[in-house]
Amino acid sequence: MIKITPHLSALKIIYLSLILAFSTLGFAQTKPKMTKEQRKAMLRDTLDGRLDASVMIDNTKGFLPIPFFVTEAALGGFGMGLAPVYISPQEKPIGDKDYIAPAVTAAFGAYTANKSWFTGIYRKEVIAKYGLKYRVFLGYVDYNLAYYKEVENGDDQKFDFNYKTIPIMFSLSKKTFSDLYVGLEYFNANMTINPNFDYELPPNITTEDFKKKVASLGGYLDWDRRNTIFTPDKGFRANLAYYVNDDWTGSDYKFEKLETFVHYFFPINNKWISGLRFEALQAYGNVPFHQMPYIKLRGITAYRYQGQATLLTETEQRFDLDTRWSVLAYGGLGKVFQKGENFSDAKTVYNYGTGFRYLVARTYGLRAGLDVAKGPDSWGYYIVFGHKWNR
């Protein structure tokens, strides 16, 4: 028998308390009205009798308000928010046996320790009957982030900026064969930037950058064969995308980005799931400093390592202690290329860490938990719902 350590038990109690505290609002819209015993039964799995949100997600006819924490070091390391989320299972067309991701609708708002705040609405859905997927996002962001630039003595100097923007994104794709989707994505954001320092600007930044629009149109191929969009146990997702910013897209800049990633999951045995990640991003043209590629690894502050191109690989090994609890270990390497640098000259960064998960919705394959990670010059902690690689 596996012994559950005290901090895992504490998380379970906290999670159960949050679910019970907010489930009243969700169940208030469920018809017919249920008794207290029926509501409690909906928080238990019919297979093992343990805490599980699958039945609740299936039966709640409204938004479930979910509190969440912002743990990104670039935003101060701590923040709190609320996200009303509605997950809706999709009906499969007759004869279709493949996995179909549920529709997800969410609104959210959060405030962080460095006085950043953001709010927005998001919708993601698969229309299986027509072989279509779409994503829509609209928000408002007021955040404080640091930009790092190498100075004459070879050290990186930190420049703090405030960004205010209203990002809009729409993506639509069509299924071709074997779950390969071909799509278009449009992104638009009016940027208002203010420096939070009194010293001189870096040579690559001018005041003309402080009020401009970024607007990109991209085409992409997305091949998703994972067994769930939340916390996969097997399968892969491969994506290739090319984005253009130009006058005809509505942008004040002229630059392009080429991006690719592959996430692969496979079971080594019935308790050990191995994950492999590869990502590469290259920018071309007149790229503004706030749109430069950066390393995205746990334990490394967002935007800390930026360049003309980035390359990274990471592995994550998940070990299931029983049907609910898991522990994991992960580590990765990243390369940051400045303009004209070759592979050997590019800066190398790393990460490693550990964490745990609890299977909160068995039929959806949704796990949640906490990660702690170490980078070259920083630590980070992350509260994760689903999988950290999801995007």
ROMARZA-648228 format. One line per 4 residues: number of its first residue (from 1); for each residue x, y, z of C-alpha. Coordinates in steps of 0.25 Angstrom, whole numbers. Layout:
N
NUM> X Y Z; ...
***
This chain:
391
1> 0 0 0; 5 14 -4; 6 24 8; 1 38 5
5> 10 48 10; 4 60 19; 6 71 8; -2 62 -2
9> -13 60 8; -14 75 11; -15 78 -4; -26 68 -5
13> -34 74 7; -32 88 0; -36 84 -13; -49 77 -7
17> -52 89 1; -51 98 -12; -60 89 -20; -70 88 -9
21> -70 103 -6; -72 106 -21; -81 94 -25; -93 101 -19
25> -93 111 -30; -91 101 -41; -101 91 -36; -111 103 -34
29> -113 103 -49; -115 87 -50; -129 82 -52; -136 76 -45
33> -131 81 -32; -123 71 -24; -121 67 -10; -109 70 -2
37> -106 55 -3; -107 55 -18; -98 66 -19; -87 59 -11
41> -89 47 -19; -86 54 -31; -72 58 -26; -69 43 -24
45> -64 33 -35; -73 21 -37; -61 12 -39; -53 15 -27
49> -61 24 -18; -50 35 -18; -51 50 -20; -54 52 -35
53> -60 64 -43; -64 56 -56; -79 54 -52; -80 68 -48
57> -74 73 -61; -84 65 -69; -96 69 -61; -94 83 -57
61> -102 93 -66; -95 105 -64; -81 111 -61; -73 106 -50
65> -65 117 -43; -51 112 -41; -40 120 -32; -26 119 -38
69> -12 124 -34; -2 131 -43; 12 126 -40; 20 132 -52
73> 33 138 -46; 32 149 -57; 19 154 -51; 24 155 -37
77> 23 140 -33; 9 140 -27; -5 145 -31; -19 140 -30
81> -31 140 -39; -44 134 -42; -48 127 -55; -63 122 -57
85> -61 110 -66; -71 102 -74; -66 88 -80; -76 82 -90
89> -74 68 -95; -76 67 -110; -85 57 -117; -78 48 -127
93> -83 46 -141; -89 32 -144; -77 23 -147; -66 32 -141
97> -58 25 -130; -47 35 -129; -45 44 -116; -52 57 -118
101> -48 68 -108; -59 75 -100; -63 89 -103; -57 99 -93
105> -62 113 -90; -56 121 -79; -55 135 -74; -44 140 -64
109> -38 151 -57; -25 152 -48; -16 161 -40; -2 158 -37
113> 9 162 -27; 16 172 -37; 3 179 -39; 0 173 -52
117> -14 169 -55; -22 163 -67; -36 159 -71; -42 152 -83
121> -51 142 -89; -47 129 -97; -55 119 -105; -49 106 -111
125> -58 95 -118; -57 84 -128; -69 83 -138; -67 68 -141
129> -78 68 -151; -71 77 -160; -57 74 -157; -54 88 -151
133> -47 94 -139; -48 108 -134; -42 117 -123; -46 131 -119
137> -39 140 -109; -42 154 -105; -35 161 -93; -29 173 -86
141> -15 172 -80; -8 182 -71; 5 175 -67; 19 179 -63
145> 30 171 -69; 46 172 -69; 54 172 -82; 68 167 -81
149> 79 173 -90; 94 170 -90; 102 183 -87; 117 186 -90
153> 123 178 -78; 116 165 -83; 105 165 -72; 90 165 -74
157> 84 178 -70; 69 178 -66; 59 188 -72; 45 188 -66
161> 34 192 -74; 19 193 -73; 10 188 -84; -5 191 -87
165> -12 184 -98; -25 178 -103; -21 165 -110; -31 158 -119
169> -29 145 -125; -37 136 -135; -33 122 -140; -40 113 -150
173> -35 100 -155; -41 88 -164; -38 73 -162; -32 67 -175
177> -27 53 -171; -23 45 -159; -26 57 -149; -17 66 -157
181> -23 80 -157; -20 92 -166; -23 105 -161; -22 120 -160
185> -20 129 -148; -21 144 -147; -15 152 -135; -17 167 -132
189> -12 176 -121; -10 191 -119; 2 192 -110; 4 204 -100
193> 18 202 -93; 24 211 -82; 38 209 -76; 38 207 -61
197> 52 213 -60; 59 226 -61; 72 222 -68; 75 222 -83
201> 68 212 -92; 75 201 -98; 81 204 -112; 71 194 -119
205> 58 201 -113; 53 215 -117; 41 223 -112; 34 220 -125
209> 32 206 -120; 24 210 -108; 10 212 -116; 9 202 -127
213> 1 191 -132; 5 176 -134; -5 169 -144; -1 155 -149
217> -7 146 -159; -2 131 -159; -4 118 -165; -2 105 -158
221> -2 90 -158; -6 83 -145; -6 68 -144; -12 64 -130
225> -13 49 -127; -12 50 -112; -22 42 -104; -27 54 -96
229> -24 69 -98; -23 70 -82; -12 61 -77; -8 51 -88
233> -4 37 -85; 0 33 -100; 0 39 -113; 7 52 -119
237> 4 66 -124; 12 72 -136; 10 86 -140; 17 95 -151
241> 13 110 -152; 17 122 -160; 13 136 -156; 14 149 -163
245> 13 164 -158; 12 174 -169; 4 186 -174; -7 177 -180
249> -9 170 -167; -11 183 -159; 3 183 -152; 12 195 -150
253> 24 185 -151; 29 176 -162; 34 163 -157; 31 148 -158
257> 32 136 -149; 34 121 -152; 30 112 -140; 30 97 -139
261> 27 87 -127; 26 72 -124; 20 67 -111; 21 51 -110
265> 15 43 -99; 17 28 -97; 15 18 -86; 27 10 -82
269> 19 1 -73; 5 3 -67; 10 12 -56; 21 20 -63
273> 18 30 -74; 29 37 -82; 28 50 -89; 37 57 -99
277> 37 71 -104; 44 78 -115; 41 93 -119; 48 103 -128
281> 44 117 -131; 51 127 -142; 48 141 -144; 52 149 -156
285> 51 164 -160; 49 176 -152; 45 169 -139; 41 178 -127
289> 48 175 -114; 35 170 -107; 32 160 -119; 46 153 -118
293> 46 138 -116; 49 134 -102; 52 121 -94; 39 114 -88
297> 44 105 -78; 39 103 -63; 49 109 -54; 53 120 -64
301> 46 134 -63; 38 137 -75; 45 146 -85; 58 145 -77
305> 66 138 -89; 62 145 -102; 68 144 -116; 66 143 -131
309> 63 129 -129; 61 118 -118; 62 103 -118; 59 94 -106
313> 56 80 -102; 50 75 -89; 46 61 -84; 36 58 -73
317> 34 45 -66; 22 42 -58; 20 31 -48; 6 27 -44
321> 6 23 -29; -8 18 -30; -20 21 -39; -20 35 -34
325> -7 40 -29; 6 42 -37; 20 48 -35; 28 53 -47
329> 42 58 -50; 46 66 -62; 58 73 -68; 62 81 -81
333> 72 89 -89; 70 101 -97; 78 109 -107; 77 124 -109
337> 82 130 -122; 86 144 -125; 86 149 -139; 98 143 -146
341> 102 133 -135; 105 118 -138; 101 107 -130; 113 106 -121
345> 113 121 -118; 98 122 -114; 95 122 -99; 91 109 -93
349> 81 109 -81; 75 97 -74; 64 93 -64; 61 82 -55
353> 50 79 -45; 39 70 -38; 25 71 -35; 12 63 -32
357> -2 61 -38; -16 56 -34; -26 51 -44; -37 61 -42
361> -46 56 -54; -43 42 -58; -52 41 -70; -46 54 -76
365> -31 50 -72; -30 63 -64; -19 63 -54; -15 75 -45
369> -3 78 -36; 9 86 -32; 23 86 -39; 36 92 -33
373> 47 95 -43; 61 100 -43; 68 108 -55; 82 114 -57
377> 79 126 -47; 65 124 -42; 55 115 -35; 40 114 -39
381> 27 107 -34; 15 105 -43; 1 100 -40; -3 92 -52
385> -16 88 -57; -15 78 -69; -1 78 -74; 10 88 -74
389> 13 87 -88; -2 90 -93; -4 102 -102
***
